[in-house]
């Protein structure tokens, strides 16, 4: 991706990236972002991690229609 976080294009490009990931990668990135936010909630990148986790969860839900019983954390 050629855009920095905070630019509108970053969000669009990240959602496109999520569409290309396999399910295991989506679950991994989601869990990693959640853990990073829990480990250091004062990190200035927490907003970006929250967006990444959200976009991964959106793609998982879109593909499965549900989360298939797998925890997102």
Buried (B, 14 or more C-beta within 10 A) or exposed (E): EEEEBEEEEBBEBBBEBBEEBEBEEBBEBBBBBBEBBEEEEEEEEBEBBBBBBBBBBEBBEEEEEEEEEEEBE
